[in-house]
């Protein structure tokens, strides 16, 4: 069953980990080989573009859709049997130590 982890950041320094934090990320990535399908860091909210469609009109604005002190800094897709398995993996993510990691089961349209 696919699960998505959203890594929630609150400090711009989390976007480019260095030193010990980088080593922790590398170790975590190595530990989830075989269950991590895909993942990536995301650029800062200031680099975001928001797209809305209202009827036939497309509205494009720069910046995040909401002002907040936390944002999604990255994501990982996991293939694990249960949500409990995804939670165990998320708890080991370095981002859980000073931010948080949200876990959601994927909900395919085909099901």
MOPE-V215710 format. One line per field, one symbol per residue. ss: DSSP state (@ for helix, = for strand, . for the rest). A space follows every 50 residues. Layout:
ss: ???
This chain:
ss: .========..@@@@@..@@@@@@@@@@@@@....======...@@@.== ====..======........=========...@@@@@@@@@@..@@@@.= =====......
